[in-house]
Amino acid sequence: NEVLPYYFTTDLLGAAMDARVLESLLKRRCPNLHTLLVSKYQEGLSELLLALIGRLFPSLFLNDVMPSQALRIWDLVMLRGSAELFELMLRIQIYAYNHKWVDASATWPDLTVFIYTELMAMTTLDRLLQVPIPNGHVLTDDLRARRAAAARIIFLELEQRSRASKNVNEKL
Protein backbone atom coordinates (compact mmCIF):
# COMPACT_ATOMS: atom_id res chain seq x y z
CA ASN A 1 0.00 0.00 0.00
CA GLU A 2 1.55 3.29 -1.06
CA VAL A 3 -0.42 5.57 1.27
CA LEU A 4 0.56 3.71 4.46
CA PRO A 5 3.38 1.27 3.65
CA TYR A 6 4.40 -1.15 6.42
CA TYR A 7 1.53 0.01 8.65
CA PHE A 8 -0.67 -3.01 8.98
CA THR A 9 1.98 -5.30 10.39
CA THR A 10 2.82 -6.32 13.94
CA ASP A 11 5.95 -4.19 14.36
CA LEU A 12 5.01 -0.49 13.76
CA LEU A 13 7.65 -0.17 11.03
CA GLY A 14 5.49 2.15 8.95
CA ALA A 15 4.83 4.55 11.81
CA ALA A 16 8.51 4.54 12.82
CA MET A 17 9.54 5.20 9.24
CA ASP A 18 7.03 8.04 8.83
CA ALA A 19 8.02 9.61 12.17
CA ARG A 20 11.57 9.89 10.82
CA VAL A 21 10.28 11.36 7.58
CA LEU A 22 8.15 13.90 9.45
CA GLU A 23 11.08 14.89 11.63
CA SER A 24 13.25 15.44 8.55
CA LEU A 25 10.49 17.54 6.96
CA LEU A 26 10.12 19.58 10.15
CA LYS A 27 13.87 20.10 10.36
CA ARG A 28 14.14 21.20 6.73
CA ARG A 29 10.95 23.23 6.41
CA CYS A 30 10.46 24.63 9.94
CA PRO A 31 13.97 24.74 11.43
CA ASN A 32 13.04 27.15 14.25
CA LEU A 33 10.06 25.02 15.29
CA HIS A 34 12.18 21.87 15.07
CA THR A 35 14.85 23.44 17.27
CA LEU A 36 12.21 24.53 19.81
CA LEU A 37 10.67 21.04 19.93
CA VAL A 38 14.08 19.40 20.32
CA SER A 39 15.09 21.79 23.10
CA LYS A 40 11.76 21.51 24.92
CA TYR A 41 11.36 17.74 24.68
CA GLN A 42 15.07 16.80 24.42
CA GLU A 43 15.27 13.30 23.02
CA GLY A 44 11.47 12.91 23.17
CA LEU A 45 10.74 14.52 19.80
CA SER A 46 10.97 11.18 18.00
CA GLU A 47 8.55 9.65 20.49
CA LEU A 48 6.17 12.62 20.12
CA LEU A 49 6.08 12.25 16.35
CA LEU A 50 5.75 8.46 16.58
CA ALA A 51 2.86 8.82 19.06
CA LEU A 52 1.04 11.26 16.77
CA ILE A 53 1.63 9.33 13.57
CA GLY A 54 1.00 5.95 15.19
CA ARG A 55 -2.45 7.09 16.24
CA LEU A 56 -3.52 9.48 13.47
CA PHE A 57 -2.25 7.86 10.27
CA PRO A 58 -3.59 4.27 10.53
CA SER A 59 -7.12 5.54 11.22
CA LEU A 60 -6.70 8.44 8.76
CA PHE A 61 -7.77 10.75 11.62
CA LEU A 62 -11.18 9.06 11.98
CA ASN A 63 -10.89 8.73 15.77
CA ASP A 64 -9.52 12.23 16.37
CA VAL A 65 -11.65 14.61 14.33
CA MET A 66 -15.36 14.90 13.73
CA PRO A 67 -16.56 12.38 11.11
CA SER A 68 -17.39 15.10 8.58
CA GLN A 69 -13.83 16.42 8.89
CA ALA A 70 -12.35 12.93 8.60
CA LEU A 71 -14.17 12.58 5.28
CA ARG A 72 -12.52 15.83 4.13
CA ILE A 73 -9.12 14.42 5.08
CA TRP A 74 -9.88 11.17 3.26
CA ASP A 75 -10.83 13.14 0.14
CA LEU A 76 -7.53 15.00 0.29
CA VAL A 77 -5.59 11.75 0.75
CA MET A 78 -7.45 10.17 -2.18
CA LEU A 79 -6.57 13.16 -4.36
CA ARG A 80 -2.92 13.63 -3.34
CA GLY A 81 -1.92 10.46 -1.51
CA SER A 82 0.16 10.29 1.64
CA ALA A 83 1.84 13.62 0.91
CA GLU A 84 -1.38 15.18 2.20
CA LEU A 85 -1.01 13.35 5.52
CA PHE A 86 2.47 14.79 5.99
CA GLU A 87 1.27 18.27 5.07
CA LEU A 88 -1.50 17.95 7.63
CA MET A 89 0.99 16.85 10.29
CA LEU A 90 3.26 19.81 9.45
CA ARG A 91 0.25 22.12 9.70
CA ILE A 92 -0.71 20.63 13.07
CA GLN A 93 2.80 21.26 14.41
CA ILE A 94 2.85 24.85 13.11
CA TYR A 95 -0.68 25.46 14.39
CA ALA A 96 0.25 24.04 17.81
CA TYR A 97 3.20 26.40 17.96
CA ASN A 98 1.22 29.45 16.77
CA HIS A 99 -1.57 28.79 19.28
CA LYS A 100 0.83 28.25 22.20
CA TRP A 101 -0.05 24.56 22.62
CA VAL A 102 3.66 23.79 22.80
CA ASP A 103 4.11 26.41 25.57
CA ALA A 104 1.12 25.03 27.49
CA SER A 105 2.54 21.48 27.48
CA ALA A 106 5.25 20.52 29.96
CA THR A 107 6.00 17.15 28.32
CA TRP A 108 5.48 15.61 24.91
CA PRO A 109 2.69 13.31 26.20
CA ASP A 110 0.91 16.47 27.41
CA LEU A 111 1.26 17.95 23.93
CA THR A 112 -0.13 14.83 22.24
CA VAL A 113 -3.17 14.87 24.54
CA PHE A 114 -3.59 18.60 23.88
CA ILE A 115 -3.44 18.02 20.11
CA TYR A 116 -5.92 15.12 20.19
CA THR A 117 -8.32 17.15 22.38
CA GLU A 118 -8.08 20.25 20.21
CA LEU A 119 -8.49 18.29 16.97
CA MET A 120 -11.65 16.64 18.27
CA ALA A 121 -13.03 20.01 19.40
CA MET A 122 -12.62 21.55 15.94
CA THR A 123 -15.92 21.63 14.12
CA THR A 124 -14.05 22.50 10.96
CA LEU A 125 -10.47 22.00 9.84
CA ASP A 126 -10.51 25.12 7.66
CA ARG A 127 -8.17 27.15 9.90
CA LEU A 128 -5.81 24.22 10.15
CA LEU A 129 -5.85 23.52 6.40
CA GLN A 130 -5.10 27.18 5.68
CA VAL A 131 -1.85 27.16 7.67
CA PRO A 132 0.88 27.79 5.09
CA ILE A 133 3.60 25.18 4.77
CA PRO A 134 7.07 26.68 4.37
CA ASN A 135 8.50 25.93 0.91
CA GLY A 136 5.15 24.81 -0.53
CA HIS A 137 3.57 21.39 -0.90
CA VAL A 138 5.25 18.13 0.03
CA LEU A 139 6.13 16.51 -3.27
CA THR A 140 5.18 12.88 -3.74
CA ASP A 141 8.54 11.98 -5.31
CA ASP A 142 10.44 13.62 -2.44
CA LEU A 143 8.24 11.80 0.05
CA ARG A 144 8.88 8.45 -1.65
CA ALA A 145 12.63 9.05 -1.54
CA ARG A 146 12.51 10.06 2.13
CA ARG A 147 10.41 7.02 3.03
CA ALA A 148 12.79 4.72 1.16
CA ALA A 149 15.78 6.21 2.98
CA ALA A 150 14.00 5.91 6.36
CA ALA A 151 13.06 2.29 5.58
CA ARG A 152 16.68 1.43 4.73
CA ILE A 153 17.88 2.97 8.01
CA ILE A 154 15.26 1.16 10.08
CA PHE A 155 15.91 -2.19 8.39
CA LEU A 156 19.67 -1.77 8.94
CA GLU A 157 19.06 -0.95 12.62
CA LEU A 158 16.86 -4.02 12.99
CA GLU A 159 19.48 -6.18 11.31
CA GLN A 160 22.20 -4.83 13.63
CA ARG A 161 20.02 -5.46 16.71
CA SER A 162 19.32 -8.97 15.50
CA ARG A 163 23.03 -9.66 15.03
CA ALA A 164 23.88 -8.20 18.45
CA SER A 165 21.15 -10.30 20.08
CA LYS A 166 22.41 -13.41 18.27
CA ASN A 167 25.98 -12.73 19.45
CA VAL A 168 24.80 -12.33 23.06
CA ASN A 169 22.81 -15.57 22.86
CA GLU A 170 25.78 -17.44 21.41
CA LYS A 171 28.00 -16.26 24.28
CA LEU A 172 25.49 -17.43 26.84
Phi, psi and chi 1 to 4 in degrees:
 res  aa     phi    psi   chi1   chi2   chi3   chi4
   1 ASN       -  125.6 -179.2  -24.5      -      -
   2 GLU   -80.3  -26.1 -166.9  166.7  -43.0      -
   3 VAL   -72.5  -45.4  172.7      -      -      -
   4 LEU  -131.6   69.7  -63.9  171.1      -      -
   5 PRO   -67.4  142.3   24.5  -31.7      -      -
   6 TYR    63.6   20.0  -58.9  109.4      -      -
   7 TYR   -85.2  -43.4  -93.2   79.6      -      -
   8 PHE   -95.5   59.9  -58.2  101.7      -      -
   9 THR  -127.8 -177.0   64.0      -      -      -
  10 THR   -93.7    0.7   58.2      -      -      -
  11 ASP  -120.4    8.1   48.3   20.6      -      -
  12 LEU    59.5   23.9  -64.0  174.1      -      -
  13 LEU   -61.0  -41.3  -75.1  176.9      -      -
  14 GLY   -62.6  -44.1      -      -      -      -
  15 ALA   -66.5  -40.9      -      -      -      -
  16 ALA   -63.3  -42.6      -      -      -      -
  17 MET   -62.7  -46.9  178.1  178.9   65.0      -
  18 ASP   -71.0  -28.4  -77.2  -11.8      -      -
  19 ALA   -64.0  -39.8      -      -      -      -
  20 ARG   -66.2  -40.2  -74.3  178.8 -173.5 -126.0
  21 VAL   -64.2  -45.1  170.7      -      -      -
  22 LEU   -62.3  -41.1 -179.9   59.0      -      -
  23 GLU   -63.0  -39.5 -174.9  168.1    2.5      -
  24 SER   -67.1  -37.1   73.7      -      -      -
  25 LEU   -66.3  -41.7  -71.3  170.5      -      -
  26 LEU   -61.4  -44.8 -100.1  174.1      -      -
  27 LYS   -63.2  -40.4 -169.7  174.6 -171.5  176.0
  28 ARG   -79.1  -41.0 -168.1  179.9   94.5 -156.0
  29 ARG   -92.9  -29.6  -69.9  170.1  172.8 -103.8
  30 CYS  -131.7   64.0  -50.9      -      -      -
  31 PRO   -59.6  -36.5   15.0  -23.4      -      -
  32 ASN   -67.5  -42.0  -66.5  -21.3      -      -
  33 LEU   -65.2  -42.6  175.4   55.1      -      -
  34 HIS   -59.4  -46.6 -179.2  -94.9      -      -
  35 THR   -61.0  -42.8  -59.5      -      -      -
  36 LEU   -61.3  -46.4  171.5   69.5      -      -
  37 LEU   -63.6  -40.7  -68.7  170.5      -      -
  38 VAL   -64.6  -44.6  166.9      -      -      -
  39 SER   -69.3  -36.7   67.5      -      -      -
  40 LYS   -73.7  -42.0  178.6  151.3 -177.1  146.9
  41 TYR  -107.4   10.0  -56.5  119.7      -      -
  42 GLN    45.9 -121.7  -79.1   78.9   25.6      -
  43 GLU   -79.6    0.4  -59.7  -59.2  -44.3      -
  44 GLY   -83.5   -2.3      -      -      -      -
  45 LEU   -61.8  -41.5  178.7   57.8      -      -
  46 SER   -61.2  -41.1  -62.4      -      -      -
  47 GLU   -66.9  -39.5  -72.2   81.9    6.1      -
  48 LEU   -58.2  -50.3  164.2   68.3      -      -
  49 LEU   -66.0  -39.2  -60.8  176.7      -      -
  50 LEU   -64.3  -41.0 -178.5   58.3      -      -
  51 ALA   -63.4  -43.0      -      -      -      -
  52 LEU   -67.0  -50.3  -71.1  170.5      -      -
  53 ILE   -66.0  -41.8  -75.4  175.5      -      -
  54 GLY   -61.8  -25.1      -      -      -      -
  55 ARG   -96.7  -42.1  176.7  170.2  169.9  171.4
  56 LEU   -82.8  -39.6  -61.6  172.2      -      -
  57 PHE   -69.6  -50.8  -82.0   21.8      -      -
  58 PRO   -58.8  -33.1  -22.6   32.4      -      -
  59 SER   -92.8    1.3   69.3      -      -      -
  60 LEU    48.3   44.9  -66.0  175.3      -      -
  61 PHE    70.8    3.0  -70.6   78.4      -      -
  62 LEU   -56.9  -37.7 -179.0   60.9      -      -
  63 ASN   -84.8   -5.9  -60.3  -40.1      -      -
  64 ASP  -124.3    1.0  -64.4  -74.2      -      -
  65 VAL  -136.4  165.7  -63.0      -      -      -
  66 MET   -61.9  146.8  -63.6 -176.1   74.4      -
  67 PRO   -52.8  -39.4  -28.0   35.5      -      -
  68 SER   -63.6  -34.0   60.7      -      -      -
  69 GLN   -77.2  -33.3  -60.3  -50.0  -55.2      -
  70 ALA   -61.9  -39.6      -      -      -      -
  71 LEU   -62.5  -36.9  -67.9  175.5      -      -
  72 ARG   -62.7  -43.6  -70.4 -173.5   67.6 -157.2
  73 ILE   -63.6  -42.7  -67.3  169.9      -      -
  74 TRP   -61.6  -40.8  -67.1    5.0      -      -
  75 ASP   -59.6  -44.7  -75.4  -15.8      -      -
  76 LEU   -63.3  -40.8  -66.8  169.3      -      -
  77 VAL   -66.7  -39.5  170.5      -      -      -
  78 MET   -64.7  -34.2  -68.0  -59.4 -162.6      -
  79 LEU   -76.5  -42.9  -72.8  170.8      -      -
  80 ARG  -117.1   -5.6  -68.4 -156.8   51.4 -120.4
  81 GLY    79.5 -161.4      -      -      -      -
  82 SER   -68.4  -16.3   54.2      -      -      -
  83 ALA   -56.5  -34.9      -      -      -      -
  84 GLU   -65.3  -36.2 -167.1   62.0   42.9      -
  85 LEU   -63.0  -42.2  -68.9  172.4      -      -
  86 PHE   -68.5  -38.2  -75.3   91.0      -      -
  87 GLU   -62.5  -41.4  -73.6 -172.5   12.8      -
  88 LEU   -63.8  -41.2 -172.7   54.7      -      -
  89 MET   -66.0  -38.5  -70.5  -57.2  -65.9      -
  90 LEU   -62.7  -44.3  -74.5  170.5      -      -
  91 ARG   -61.6  -40.7  -74.9 -175.1  172.3  103.9
  92 ILE   -60.8  -44.3  -71.7  169.6      -      -
  93 GLN   -64.2  -44.0  -63.6  -57.3  -47.4      -
  94 ILE   -65.2  -43.8  -64.5  165.9      -      -
  95 TYR   -62.5  -42.9 -167.4   86.0      -      -
  96 ALA   -60.3  -40.4      -      -      -      -
  97 TYR   -67.6  -48.9  172.0   73.8      -      -
  98 ASN   -62.7  -30.8  -69.4  -18.0      -      -
  99 HIS   -99.5   16.8  -73.6   81.1      -      -
 100 LYS    64.3   20.7  -49.8  -71.1 -173.6 -137.3
 101 TRP   -66.2  -35.7  -61.3   -5.5      -      -
 102 VAL   -65.0  -43.9  174.8      -      -      -
 103 ASP   -63.4  -35.4  -64.5  -25.0      -      -
 104 ALA   -78.6   -5.5      -      -      -      -
 105 SER  -111.6  120.6  -55.8      -      -      -
 106 ALA   -74.9  -35.1      -      -      -      -
 107 THR  -130.1  165.8   64.0      -      -      -
 108 TRP   -66.4  -33.7   68.3  -99.2      -      -
 109 PRO   -62.4  -35.1  -26.6   36.3      -      -
 110 ASP   -61.1  -42.6  -65.7  -21.2      -      -
 111 LEU   -64.8  -41.4 -179.7   58.7      -      -
 112 THR   -62.9  -42.1   58.5      -      -      -
 113 VAL   -63.0  -42.2  169.3      -      -      -
 114 PHE   -60.3  -45.6 -153.7   97.6      -      -
 115 ILE   -63.3  -47.9  -71.9  171.8      -      -
 116 TYR   -59.1  -44.3  -59.3  144.6      -      -
 117 THR   -63.4  -45.5  -56.2      -      -      -
 118 GLU   -67.7  -39.2  -68.6  -65.2  -36.5      -
 119 LEU   -61.7  -44.1  -77.0  174.4      -      -
 120 MET   -66.2  -30.9 -172.3   53.4   85.9      -
 121 ALA   -76.4  -18.3      -      -      -      -
 122 MET   -72.2  123.0  -70.4 -178.4 -179.4      -
 123 THR   -82.0  -18.5   55.6      -      -      -
 124 THR  -144.5  147.4  178.2      -      -      -
 125 LEU   -95.0    8.3  -64.0  176.1      -      -
 126 ASP   -55.1  -46.9  -70.1  -20.3      -      -
 127 ARG   -62.6  -40.3  -73.2  179.0  -65.3  156.6
 128 LEU   -67.0  -43.2 -174.0   59.6      -      -
 129 LEU   -71.3  -15.3  -66.6  173.2      -      -
 130 GLN   -91.4   -4.5  -69.5  172.2    0.5      -
 131 VAL   -64.3  122.6  170.1      -      -      -
 132 PRO   -70.3  142.7   19.8  -24.6      -      -
 133 ILE  -100.1  122.1  -62.6  174.1      -      -
 134 PRO   -55.1  135.6  -23.6   33.0      -      -
 135 ASN    69.6   22.6  -58.8  -43.1      -      -
 136 GLY    78.1 -164.9      -      -      -      -
 137 HIS   -65.6  152.8  -71.1  -68.6      -      -
 138 VAL   -76.1  123.3  172.7      -      -      -
 139 LEU   -84.0  137.5  -58.4  175.9      -      -
 140 THR   -58.9  -42.5  -59.1      -      -      -
 141 ASP   -64.7  -41.0  -69.8  -19.3      -      -
 142 ASP   -63.3  -42.0  179.9   48.6      -      -
 143 LEU   -62.9  -43.3 -179.4   58.9      -      -
 144 ARG   -59.9  -43.8  -81.8 -169.2 -164.2  118.8
 145 ALA   -64.8  -41.6      -      -      -      -
 146 ARG   -66.1  -40.5  -72.8  177.3 -175.3  -81.1
 147 ARG   -65.2  -40.8  -85.2 -178.8  157.9  171.7
 148 ALA   -63.3  -42.8      -      -      -      -
 149 ALA   -64.2  -44.1      -      -      -      -
 150 ALA   -63.1  -40.3      -      -      -      -
 151 ALA   -63.1  -43.7      -      -      -      -
 152 ARG   -59.5  -44.2  -79.4 -168.3  -58.2  -85.1
 153 ILE   -63.4  -46.2  -69.2  167.7      -      -
 154 ILE   -64.6  -43.2  -72.6  171.9      -      -
 155 PHE   -65.3  -37.2  -71.0  133.7      -      -
 156 LEU   -64.8  -42.3  -78.2  172.5      -      -
 157 GLU   -61.9  -42.2  -72.0  172.9   -5.3      -
 158 LEU   -64.0  -40.5  -71.5  172.7      -      -
 159 GLU   -64.3  -41.9 -174.3  178.1  -55.2      -
 160 GLN   -65.2  -41.5  -71.2  171.4  -10.1      -
 161 ARG   -62.8  -40.1  -82.1 -169.2 -137.2  145.1
 162 SER   -63.8  -43.7  175.9      -      -      -
 163 ARG   -63.1  -44.2  -85.0 -166.8 -134.8  135.5
 164 ALA   -62.5  -42.6      -      -      -      -
 165 SER   -63.9  -41.1  176.0      -      -      -
 166 LYS   -63.5  -41.4 -175.6  178.1  177.7 -177.6
 167 ASN   -64.2  -40.6  -71.6  -18.8      -      -
 168 VAL   -63.8  -44.1  168.2      -      -      -
 169 ASN   -64.6  -37.2  -72.2  -22.2      -      -
 170 GLU   -66.8  -35.7  -73.2  174.4   -3.3      -
 171 LYS   -71.9  -26.7  -70.2  177.7 -177.1  178.5
 172 LEU   -76.8      -  -65.5  175.5      -      -
